[in-house]
Amino acid sequence: MVRPPLSLRLAVAEVDDAFEVPLAFILDSANHRRETAVLGGAARTYDVLQYRDHRIWGATAAILVTFAHLMSAGSLVGASS
């Protein structure tokens, strides 16, 4: 559990902003979508979560979607027991 206040130092070459997203939003698969774009001459498909005016995509979205899938499968529940 992360408790505010939390001091963050953003790597501006990597992220535009830091913001909170409710866990319930991340766990709801209705908020997950896949998009495809041509990057470097090849079609790439990636995860996207749109939370308010924040577009979460790429590796961050993939981590969150994988986490949501694990939680829905019960893979993380009781993992420390």
Secondary structure, 3 states (H helix, E strand, C coil): CCCCCCCCCCCCCCCCCCCCCCHHHHHCHHHEEEEEEEECCEEEEEEEEEECCEEEEHHHHHHHHHHHHHHHCCCCCCCCC
